[in-house]
Amino acid sequence: MRATVARYAGGFLVVLLLASCATTSLVDTWRNPDMLSVKPYHKLLVSSTGRNINERRVYEDVMAAELRRHGVEAVASYSLMQPDGGDKVMALDRAVKLSGVEAVLNVRTTMIEQKTNVVPGYWGGYPGYPDFWYPPAFNTWNMNGYYGTGMLYEPPTVITYTVATMQADLFDVASGKLTWAASLETSEPGRVLTVSRDVARIVVQSLIKQGLI
């Protein structure tokens, strides 16, 4: 009987974790072997591509704020680049020159997919005295064996959730080369402020660990 209860509790816990706990995590990082001698950057241009203007501003502002919190001068690209139209390469080049940055940090979403998790159902005996909860005052079933059934059925639970894959890339301005890259995953892409804070924290900590800021 205790095994039955444990099975229920385990399944319920999985449902709670998938339904209510959303996380952003670092999947992998890459460092350009040709850029290992680069000195730490002190001024970055932060950009976020492939988003609407409102989401872009949130991601750039949050990332810039996190960088500044660690002593890095950071500039949000939207303050220097037009949101729509025009030559993006020329606009980026102009923003880099105006800001006088040493590197460009870009964050973008590369893929969004739906995933499904199935918590198996259960079919088993009904708990009774004295194994678990049945009141000790009643040592036999009443009401015709509790409505004539001695079985429990718990149907399978199907949970569908969204996972977004994100990419963070750091480009060296002097050489134009990609210095560092990271892949991240989040299970709550629609919560822009929450995800942007998590991404900023993870990315900045990784850059510090790599000695790039």
N, C-alpha and C positions, 0 to 999 in steps of 0.2 A: 504493500500500500504506500509506503514511503517513496518507493520508486515511481509510483504513479503521480504522487504529488510533485516530486522533483521534475518529472517530465512536463507537467503543467507549468510549473514555475519557470523552467528553462525556456519553454516555448513563448511564454508571456514576456520574458525578459528580452528575447530576440525581437519580438514585435515592438516593444517599447524603444529599444535601441535604434531600430531602423526607422520607426515612425517619428520619433521625437528628437533623436540626437543626430545632428548634422555636423560634419566636420570638414575641414580643409587640411590637406596633408601634402608634404613634399614627397614626390615619387622618385625623382632622380635629378642629379646635377651633372654638368659637364664643364670642364675647364679647358680652354684652348691651349694645347701644349706649346704653341709658338708665342703665347703671351704670359708665360709663367713669371717673367721678370718685371712685369708691369708694376708700377708703384701704386699704392692706394689712391683712389680717386677722392677728391675733396668737393667736387661740384658736379652734379648730375642733372641732366634734363630727363624728366619722367614723362613717359607717354603711354597711352592706352589706346590701342587700335581695335577696330571692328565692333565698336559700341556706339550707342546713341550718345548725344552730347552730354546728357545728364549723368549717365553711368560713367562716361569718360572722365568727367570732372571729379566725381566721387573717388574713383580709383587713383587718379593722379594726385588729388589733394591729400588723400589718406597716405599714399606711398611717400609723397614729399614730406609730410609731417613726421612720419616714422623715421625717415632719413635724417631730418633736422634734429630729431630727438637724440640721435647718436652722433651729432656733431658734423653732419654732412650738409653742405649747402645744396638745396634741391629746388628746381624750377619746374612747375607744371607746364607741359607743352601747350595746353589749350589757351594759355594766356598770351602765347606768341604765334599760334597757328590758327588759321581759319578752319572752322569745323567742317565745312562742305566746299567742294569744288576746288579748282586750281591744281597745280602740279604739286603732289605731296612731297616728292623728293626735294624740289626747290624750296618748299615751305619748311621742311625739316632743316635743310642746310641754312636757311635764313635764321631759324629759331636757335640753332646751335651757335651761330656767329653772334647773334644778339645777346644770348645768355652767357657766352664765354665758358661753356661747360667743357669738362674733360671726357665725359662719357654720356651715353644715352641708354636709359633703362626703359625697356618696353614690356608691357604686360598685355597679353591677349588670350582670348578663349579660342582654342583650336578645335574642340569637339564637344558636343552635347549629346548624350545618349540616355535612353530609358532602360533601367535594369529592373529585374523582378526577383524577389526572394519568396520562396514557399516554405512556410513552417508546417511540417507534417501534422495531420490530424491524429486522433487517438480514439480507440475503441477498447473499453475494458470494463472490469467489474466495478460496481458501485461501492464506495467505501462504507464500512459499517463498524459497529462496536465489536471488539474493543480496539481495533487497529489505529484509528485516527481520531475522527471528530464526533462519532456518534455518542450522544449523551449517556454517560454511565448509568443514569437512572433508568434507562430503557434497555434491557438486555435482549430484547427480541424485536423484530419488525412488527409494526402495526399497519393499519389501513391496507390490509391485504398485500403485505410485502412492499409497502410504499408504492402503491398504484400498479403493482404487478410487474415492475421492471427491476432487474438487477444489473443493468449495464449503463455505462456512460459513453457518450459519443461527443468528441470534439472535432469539428470539421477543420480541414486545412485552412490556413490563413495565407492569402496572397498579398504581398506588399510590392507596389511599384514605386520606384523613386528615380530621380534624375541625378546623373553624375556628369559634371563638366570637367574637361581636361583643359588646363591652362598652361601657358608658356611664358616664362620670363627670360628676356634676353638683354645682355649688357654689351654695348658696342663701344669700342675705343674710338674717340673722335680723331686723334692724330693719325691712326693707321686705317681707320674705317673697318677694322676686323671685329668679329664677334669674340669677346673675351671670355664670357661665361654664359651658361644657359641652365635653366631649371624647368622641370615639369611638375605640375601640381594637379591635384584632384580635389573637387569639392562636391558635396552632396546637397548643397543648397544654393545653386547659382542665382536664384531669384532674389536672395537676400543680399543685395548689393553692398550695403554698408558693413554688414557682418563679415562677408567674404573678403571685401577689400581690406579690412583690418587684419584678418588672419593672413591673407596673402602678403601684405606689407610686413608683418612681423616675421613670417617665415623667410621671405626673400632677404630682408635686411640682416637677419641672423646668419643666413648662409653666406652672404657677402662679407660679413665680418669674419666668419670662420675661415673664408678663403683669403683673407687679407686684402680684399679689394676696396674696402672703405675703412 
